[in-house]
Every structure is written in structure tokens, then in C-alpha cells.
Amino acid sequence: MSKALLVRIEALPGKEEDVRDFLTQGQSIVEGEPRTVRWFGFQFGPTSFGIFDAFPDEESRQAHLSGEVAKALGENTGVLFGTPTIEQLDVVAEKAPV
């Protein structure tokens, strides 16, 4: 694993549970992406959420960025949450799951 994404999402007022549901549904989408090797949906605080996902290479990351989760982010921007912040990261160290 060498590439990753960190996505920050701020729920619109009253949409916090909907964002939690959105993240749960996102997990089922990435189950069908074999090149997305790690995926986490999480909550920072009452209205702040995020996604962290990791990939073996840049090609896999770009495929994900043009896939179904990215499409769903776009469709829900302004509906469930404000414009997401998407940061492209290089992974420098990892403890692999057992």
C-alpha cells in the first residue's frame, strides 16, 4: 500500500444520521473495489465525518476517484454535507492487519 485519500465531510444541520448512513452504504460500494485495500468511514465529532482509504498504487487511487463512491459524494454535496475536502496522501509506514 502506498497511496491513500483522506476525505473530510461536514454534515449539514440535522443530517448527521444521514451522513452516518451514507458512510455505511459507502462501505458496501468499496467492497466491490478490489484495488481499494483499506477503507474506513469515521466520525471526528458531532457533525464532522471522514473517509480514509488506501491503495497499492496511483492507478488504483485514480480509479477509485472516478468510481461510485466519488459519484455518491458529488450527488450528496449540498444535500447531506458541504463540499468535501479530499487530500491525496502518500503512505510512509503501515502496520498491516493480522
Phi and psi in radians as a Rosetta constraint file:
Dihedral C 1 N 2 CA 2 C 2 CIRCULARHARMONIC -2.364 0.35
Dihedral N 2 CA 2 C 2 N 3 CIRCULARHARMONIC -0.289 0.35
Dihedral C 2 N 3 CA 3 C 3 CIRCULARHARMONIC -2.158 0.35
Dihedral N 3 CA 3 C 3 N 4 CIRCULARHARMONIC 2.625 0.35
Dihedral C 3 N 4 CA 4 C 4 CIRCULARHARMONIC -2.633 0.35
Dihedral N 4 CA 4 C 4 N 5 CIRCULARHARMONIC 2.951 0.35
Dihedral C 4 N 5 CA 5 C 5 CIRCULARHARMONIC -2.299 0.35
Dihedral N 5 CA 5 C 5 N 6 CIRCULARHARMONIC 2.475 0.35
Dihedral C 5 N 6 CA 6 C 6 CIRCULARHARMONIC -2.142 0.35
Dihedral N 6 CA 6 C 6 N 7 CIRCULARHARMONIC 2.059 0.35
Dihedral C 6 N 7 CA 7 C 7 CIRCULARHARMONIC -1.983 0.35
Dihedral N 7 CA 7 C 7 N 8 CIRCULARHARMONIC 2.224 0.35
Dihedral C 7 N 8 CA 8 C 8 CIRCULARHARMONIC -1.904 0.35
Dihedral N 8 CA 8 C 8 N 9 CIRCULARHARMONIC 2.315 0.35
Dihedral C 8 N 9 CA 9 C 9 CIRCULARHARMONIC -2.254 0.35
Dihedral N 9 CA 9 C 9 N 10 CIRCULARHARMONIC 2.302 0.35
Dihedral C 9 N 10 CA 10 C 10 CIRCULARHARMONIC -1.965 0.35
Dihedral N 10 CA 10 C 10 N 11 CIRCULARHARMONIC 2.023 0.35
Dihedral C 10 N 11 CA 11 C 11 CIRCULARHARMONIC -1.123 0.35
Dihedral N 11 CA 11 C 11 N 12 CIRCULARHARMONIC 2.477 0.35
Dihedral C 11 N 12 CA 12 C 12 CIRCULARHARMONIC -1.240 0.35
Dihedral N 12 CA 12 C 12 N 13 CIRCULARHARMONIC 2.740 0.35
Dihedral C 12 N 13 CA 13 C 13 CIRCULARHARMONIC -0.927 0.35
Dihedral N 13 CA 13 C 13 N 14 CIRCULARHARMONIC 2.238 0.35
Dihedral C 13 N 14 CA 14 C 14 CIRCULARHARMONIC 1.394 0.35
Dihedral N 14 CA 14 C 14 N 15 CIRCULARHARMONIC 0.026 0.35
Dihedral C 14 N 15 CA 15 C 15 CIRCULARHARMONIC -1.841 0.35
Dihedral N 15 CA 15 C 15 N 16 CIRCULARHARMONIC 0.202 0.35
Dihedral C 15 N 16 CA 16 C 16 CIRCULARHARMONIC -1.030 0.35
Dihedral N 16 CA 16 C 16 N 17 CIRCULARHARMONIC -0.813 0.35
Dihedral C 16 N 17 CA 17 C 17 CIRCULARHARMONIC -1.144 0.35
Dihedral N 17 CA 17 C 17 N 18 CIRCULARHARMONIC -0.619 0.35
Dihedral C 17 N 18 CA 18 C 18 CIRCULARHARMONIC -1.130 0.35
Dihedral N 18 CA 18 C 18 N 19 CIRCULARHARMONIC -0.648 0.35
Dihedral C 18 N 19 CA 19 C 19 CIRCULARHARMONIC -1.185 0.35
Dihedral N 19 CA 19 C 19 N 20 CIRCULARHARMONIC -0.706 0.35
Dihedral C 19 N 20 CA 20 C 20 CIRCULARHARMONIC -1.023 0.35
Dihedral N 20 CA 20 C 20 N 21 CIRCULARHARMONIC -0.782 0.35
Dihedral C 20 N 21 CA 21 C 21 CIRCULARHARMONIC -1.090 0.35
Dihedral N 21 CA 21 C 21 N 22 CIRCULARHARMONIC -0.716 0.35
Dihedral C 21 N 22 CA 22 C 22 CIRCULARHARMONIC -1.013 0.35
Dihedral N 22 CA 22 C 22 N 23 CIRCULARHARMONIC -0.775 0.35
Dihedral C 22 N 23 CA 23 C 23 CIRCULARHARMONIC -1.154 0.35
Dihedral N 23 CA 23 C 23 N 24 CIRCULARHARMONIC -0.686 0.35
Dihedral C 23 N 24 CA 24 C 24 CIRCULARHARMONIC -1.075 0.35
Dihedral N 24 CA 24 C 24 N 25 CIRCULARHARMONIC -0.746 0.35
Dihedral C 24 N 25 CA 25 C 25 CIRCULARHARMONIC -1.178 0.35
Dihedral N 25 CA 25 C 25 N 26 CIRCULARHARMONIC -0.599 0.35
Dihedral C 25 N 26 CA 26 C 26 CIRCULARHARMONIC -1.058 0.35
Dihedral N 26 CA 26 C 26 N 27 CIRCULARHARMONIC -0.630 0.35
Dihedral C 26 N 27 CA 27 C 27 CIRCULARHARMONIC -1.039 0.35
Dihedral N 27 CA 27 C 27 N 28 CIRCULARHARMONIC -0.741 0.35
Dihedral C 27 N 28 CA 28 C 28 CIRCULARHARMONIC -1.143 0.35
Dihedral N 28 CA 28 C 28 N 29 CIRCULARHARMONIC -0.544 0.35
Dihedral C 28 N 29 CA 29 C 29 CIRCULARHARMONIC -1.180 0.35
Dihedral N 29 CA 29 C 29 N 30 CIRCULARHARMONIC -0.827 0.35
Dihedral C 29 N 30 CA 30 C 30 CIRCULARHARMONIC -1.255 0.35
Dihedral N 30 CA 30 C 30 N 31 CIRCULARHARMONIC -0.276 0.35
Dihedral C 30 N 31 CA 31 C 31 CIRCULARHARMONIC -1.003 0.35
Dihedral N 31 CA 31 C 31 N 32 CIRCULARHARMONIC -0.493 0.35
Dihedral C 31 N 32 CA 32 C 32 CIRCULARHARMONIC -1.569 0.35
Dihedral N 32 CA 32 C 32 N 33 CIRCULARHARMONIC 0.171 0.35
Dihedral C 32 N 33 CA 33 C 33 CIRCULARHARMONIC -1.980 0.35
Dihedral N 33 CA 33 C 33 N 34 CIRCULARHARMONIC 1.576 0.35
Dihedral C 33 N 34 CA 34 C 34 CIRCULARHARMONIC -1.094 0.35
Dihedral N 34 CA 34 C 34 N 35 CIRCULARHARMONIC -0.367 0.35
Dihedral C 34 N 35 CA 35 C 35 CIRCULARHARMONIC -1.542 0.35
Dihedral N 35 CA 35 C 35 N 36 CIRCULARHARMONIC -0.056 0.35
Dihedral C 35 N 36 CA 36 C 36 CIRCULARHARMONIC -1.615 0.35
Dihedral N 36 CA 36 C 36 N 37 CIRCULARHARMONIC 1.763 0.35
Dihedral C 36 N 37 CA 37 C 37 CIRCULARHARMONIC -1.518 0.35
Dihedral N 37 CA 37 C 37 N 38 CIRCULARHARMONIC -0.331 0.35
Dihedral C 37 N 38 CA 38 C 38 CIRCULARHARMONIC -2.466 0.35
Dihedral N 38 CA 38 C 38 N 39 CIRCULARHARMONIC 2.472 0.35
Dihedral C 38 N 39 CA 39 C 39 CIRCULARHARMONIC -2.627 0.35
Dihedral N 39 CA 39 C 39 N 40 CIRCULARHARMONIC 2.248 0.35
Dihedral C 39 N 40 CA 40 C 40 CIRCULARHARMONIC -2.337 0.35
Dihedral N 40 CA 40 C 40 N 41 CIRCULARHARMONIC 2.309 0.35
Dihedral C 40 N 41 CA 41 C 41 CIRCULARHARMONIC -1.889 0.35
Dihedral N 41 CA 41 C 41 N 42 CIRCULARHARMONIC 2.338 0.35
Dihedral C 41 N 42 CA 42 C 42 CIRCULARHARMONIC -2.585 0.35
Dihedral N 42 CA 42 C 42 N 43 CIRCULARHARMONIC 2.973 0.35
Dihedral C 42 N 43 CA 43 C 43 CIRCULARHARMONIC -2.147 0.35
Dihedral N 43 CA 43 C 43 N 44 CIRCULARHARMONIC 2.186 0.35
Dihedral C 43 N 44 CA 44 C 44 CIRCULARHARMONIC -1.384 0.35
Dihedral N 44 CA 44 C 44 N 45 CIRCULARHARMONIC -0.755 0.35
Dihedral C 44 N 45 CA 45 C 45 CIRCULARHARMONIC -2.793 0.35
Dihedral N 45 CA 45 C 45 N 46 CIRCULARHARMONIC -2.907 0.35
Dihedral C 45 N 46 CA 46 C 46 CIRCULARHARMONIC -0.941 0.35
Dihedral N 46 CA 46 C 46 N 47 CIRCULARHARMONIC -0.666 0.35
Dihedral C 46 N 47 CA 47 C 47 CIRCULARHARMONIC -2.158 0.35
Dihedral N 47 CA 47 C 47 N 48 CIRCULARHARMONIC 0.026 0.35
Dihedral C 47 N 48 CA 48 C 48 CIRCULARHARMONIC -1.850 0.35
Dihedral N 48 CA 48 C 48 N 49 CIRCULARHARMONIC 2.221 0.35
Dihedral C 48 N 49 CA 49 C 49 CIRCULARHARMONIC -2.261 0.35
Dihedral N 49 CA 49 C 49 N 50 CIRCULARHARMONIC 2.988 0.35
Dihedral C 49 N 50 CA 50 C 50 CIRCULARHARMONIC -2.801 0.35
Dihedral N 50 CA 50 C 50 N 51 CIRCULARHARMONIC 2.927 0.35
Dihedral C 50 N 51 CA 51 C 51 CIRCULARHARMONIC -2.320 0.35
Dihedral N 51 CA 51 C 51 N 52 CIRCULARHARMONIC 2.342 0.35
Dihedral C 51 N 52 CA 52 C 52 CIRCULARHARMONIC -2.158 0.35
Dihedral N 52 CA 52 C 52 N 53 CIRCULARHARMONIC 2.214 0.35
Dihedral C 52 N 53 CA 53 C 53 CIRCULARHARMONIC -2.414 0.35
Dihedral N 53 CA 53 C 53 N 54 CIRCULARHARMONIC 2.665 0.35
Dihedral C 53 N 54 CA 54 C 54 CIRCULARHARMONIC -2.323 0.35
Dihedral N 54 CA 54 C 54 N 55 CIRCULARHARMONIC 2.701 0.35
Dihedral C 54 N 55 CA 55 C 55 CIRCULARHARMONIC -2.466 0.35
Dihedral N 55 CA 55 C 55 N 56 CIRCULARHARMONIC 2.707 0.35
Dihedral C 55 N 56 CA 56 C 56 CIRCULARHARMONIC -1.285 0.35
Dihedral N 56 CA 56 C 56 N 57 CIRCULARHARMONIC -0.387 0.35
Dihedral C 56 N 57 CA 57 C 57 CIRCULARHARMONIC -2.801 0.35
Dihedral N 57 CA 57 C 57 N 58 CIRCULARHARMONIC 3.020 0.35
Dihedral C 57 N 58 CA 58 C 58 CIRCULARHARMONIC -1.127 0.35
Dihedral N 58 CA 58 C 58 N 59 CIRCULARHARMONIC -0.671 0.35
Dihedral C 58 N 59 CA 59 C 59 CIRCULARHARMONIC -1.030 0.35
Dihedral N 59 CA 59 C 59 N 60 CIRCULARHARMONIC -0.720 0.35
Dihedral C 59 N 60 CA 60 C 60 CIRCULARHARMONIC -1.172 0.35
Dihedral N 60 CA 60 C 60 N 61 CIRCULARHARMONIC -0.708 0.35
Dihedral C 60 N 61 CA 61 C 61 CIRCULARHARMONIC -1.099 0.35
Dihedral N 61 CA 61 C 61 N 62 CIRCULARHARMONIC -0.773 0.35
Dihedral C 61 N 62 CA 62 C 62 CIRCULARHARMONIC -1.139 0.35
Dihedral N 62 CA 62 C 62 N 63 CIRCULARHARMONIC -0.628 0.35
Dihedral C 62 N 63 CA 63 C 63 CIRCULARHARMONIC -1.091 0.35
Dihedral N 63 CA 63 C 63 N 64 CIRCULARHARMONIC -0.713 0.35
Dihedral C 63 N 64 CA 64 C 64 CIRCULARHARMONIC -1.144 0.35
Dihedral N 64 CA 64 C 64 N 65 CIRCULARHARMONIC -0.731 0.35
Dihedral C 64 N 65 CA 65 C 65 CIRCULARHARMONIC -1.125 0.35
Dihedral N 65 CA 65 C 65 N 66 CIRCULARHARMONIC -0.350 0.35
Dihedral C 65 N 66 CA 66 C 66 CIRCULARHARMONIC -1.867 0.35
Dihedral N 66 CA 66 C 66 N 67 CIRCULARHARMONIC 0.235 0.35
Dihedral C 66 N 67 CA 67 C 67 CIRCULARHARMONIC -1.693 0.35
Dihedral N 67 CA 67 C 67 N 68 CIRCULARHARMONIC -2.821 0.35
Dihedral C 67 N 68 CA 68 C 68 CIRCULARHARMONIC -1.198 0.35
Dihedral N 68 CA 68 C 68 N 69 CIRCULARHARMONIC -0.647 0.35
Dihedral C 68 N 69 CA 69 C 69 CIRCULARHARMONIC -1.161 0.35
Dihedral N 69 CA 69 C 69 N 70 CIRCULARHARMONIC -0.747 0.35
Dihedral C 69 N 70 CA 70 C 70 CIRCULARHARMONIC -1.083 0.35
Dihedral N 70 CA 70 C 70 N 71 CIRCULARHARMONIC -0.695 0.35
Dihedral C 70 N 71 CA 71 C 71 CIRCULARHARMONIC -1.083 0.35
Dihedral N 71 CA 71 C 71 N 72 CIRCULARHARMONIC -0.772 0.35
Dihedral C 71 N 72 CA 72 C 72 CIRCULARHARMONIC -1.127 0.35
Dihedral N 72 CA 72 C 72 N 73 CIRCULARHARMONIC -0.661 0.35
Dihedral C 72 N 73 CA 73 C 73 CIRCULARHARMONIC -1.023 0.35
Dihedral N 73 CA 73 C 73 N 74 CIRCULARHARMONIC -0.820 0.35
Dihedral C 73 N 74 CA 74 C 74 CIRCULARHARMONIC -1.091 0.35
Dihedral N 74 CA 74 C 74 N 75 CIRCULARHARMONIC -0.728 0.35
Dihedral C 74 N 75 CA 75 C 75 CIRCULARHARMONIC -1.173 0.35
Dihedral N 75 CA 75 C 75 N 76 CIRCULARHARMONIC -0.465 0.35
Dihedral C 75 N 76 CA 76 C 76 CIRCULARHARMONIC -1.768 0.35
Dihedral N 76 CA 76 C 76 N 77 CIRCULARHARMONIC -0.065 0.35
Dihedral C 76 N 77 CA 77 C 77 CIRCULARHARMONIC -1.177 0.35
Dihedral N 77 CA 77 C 77 N 78 CIRCULARHARMONIC 2.222 0.35
Dihedral C 77 N 78 CA 78 C 78 CIRCULARHARMONIC 1.515 0.35
Dihedral N 78 CA 78 C 78 N 79 CIRCULARHARMONIC -0.183 0.35
Dihedral C 78 N 79 CA 79 C 79 CIRCULARHARMONIC -1.816 0.35
Dihedral N 79 CA 79 C 79 N 80 CIRCULARHARMONIC -0.940 0.35
Dihedral C 79 N 80 CA 80 C 80 CIRCULARHARMONIC -1.832 0.35
Dihedral N 80 CA 80 C 80 N 81 CIRCULARHARMONIC -0.532 0.35
Dihedral C 80 N 81 CA 81 C 81 CIRCULARHARMONIC -2.636 0.35
Dihedral N 81 CA 81 C 81 N 82 CIRCULARHARMONIC 2.866 0.35
Dihedral C 81 N 82 CA 82 C 82 CIRCULARHARMONIC -1.280 0.35
Dihedral N 82 CA 82 C 82 N 83 CIRCULARHARMONIC -3.064 0.35
Dihedral C 82 N 83 CA 83 C 83 CIRCULARHARMONIC -1.073 0.35
Dihedral N 83 CA 83 C 83 N 84 CIRCULARHARMONIC 2.122 0.35
Dihedral C 83 N 84 CA 84 C 84 CIRCULARHARMONIC -1.162 0.35
Dihedral N 84 CA 84 C 84 N 85 CIRCULARHARMONIC 2.619 0.35
Dihedral C 84 N 85 CA 85 C 85 CIRCULARHARMONIC -1.724 0.35
Dihedral N 85 CA 85 C 85 N 86 CIRCULARHARMONIC 2.151 0.35
Dihedral C 85 N 86 CA 86 C 86 CIRCULARHARMONIC -2.037 0.35
Dihedral N 86 CA 86 C 86 N 87 CIRCULARHARMONIC 2.076 0.35
Dihedral C 86 N 87 CA 87 C 87 CIRCULARHARMONIC -1.953 0.35
Dihedral N 87 CA 87 C 87 N 88 CIRCULARHARMONIC 2.286 0.35
Dihedral C 87 N 88 CA 88 C 88 CIRCULARHARMONIC -1.628 0.35
Dihedral N 88 CA 88 C 88 N 89 CIRCULARHARMONIC 2.197 0.35
Dihedral C 88 N 89 CA 89 C 89 CIRCULARHARMONIC -2.071 0.35
Dihedral N 89 CA 89 C 89 N 90 CIRCULARHARMONIC 2.670 0.35
Dihedral C 89 N 90 CA 90 C 90 CIRCULARHARMONIC -1.807 0.35
Dihedral N 90 CA 90 C 90 N 91 CIRCULARHARMONIC 2.251 0.35
Dihedral C 90 N 91 CA 91 C 91 CIRCULARHARMONIC -1.443 0.35
Dihedral N 91 CA 91 C 91 N 92 CIRCULARHARMONIC 2.206 0.35
Dihedral C 91 N 92 CA 92 C 92 CIRCULARHARMONIC -1.866 0.35
Dihedral N 92 CA 92 C 92 N 93 CIRCULARHARMONIC -0.309 0.35
Dihedral C 92 N 93 CA 93 C 93 CIRCULARHARMONIC -2.727 0.35
Dihedral N 93 CA 93 C 93 N 94 CIRCULARHARMONIC 2.630 0.35
Dihedral C 93 N 94 CA 94 C 94 CIRCULARHARMONIC -2.677 0.35
Dihedral N 94 CA 94 C 94 N 95 CIRCULARHARMONIC 2.466 0.35
Dihedral C 94 N 95 CA 95 C 95 CIRCULARHARMONIC -1.851 0.35
Dihedral N 95 CA 95 C 95 N 96 CIRCULARHARMONIC 1.934 0.35
Dihedral C 95 N 96 CA 96 C 96 CIRCULARHARMONIC -1.254 0.35
Dihedral N 96 CA 96 C 96 N 97 CIRCULARHARMONIC 2.587 0.35
Dihedral C 96 N 97 CA 97 C 97 CIRCULARHARMONIC -1.152 0.35
Dihedral N 97 CA 97 C 97 N 98 CIRCULARHARMONIC 2.677 0.35
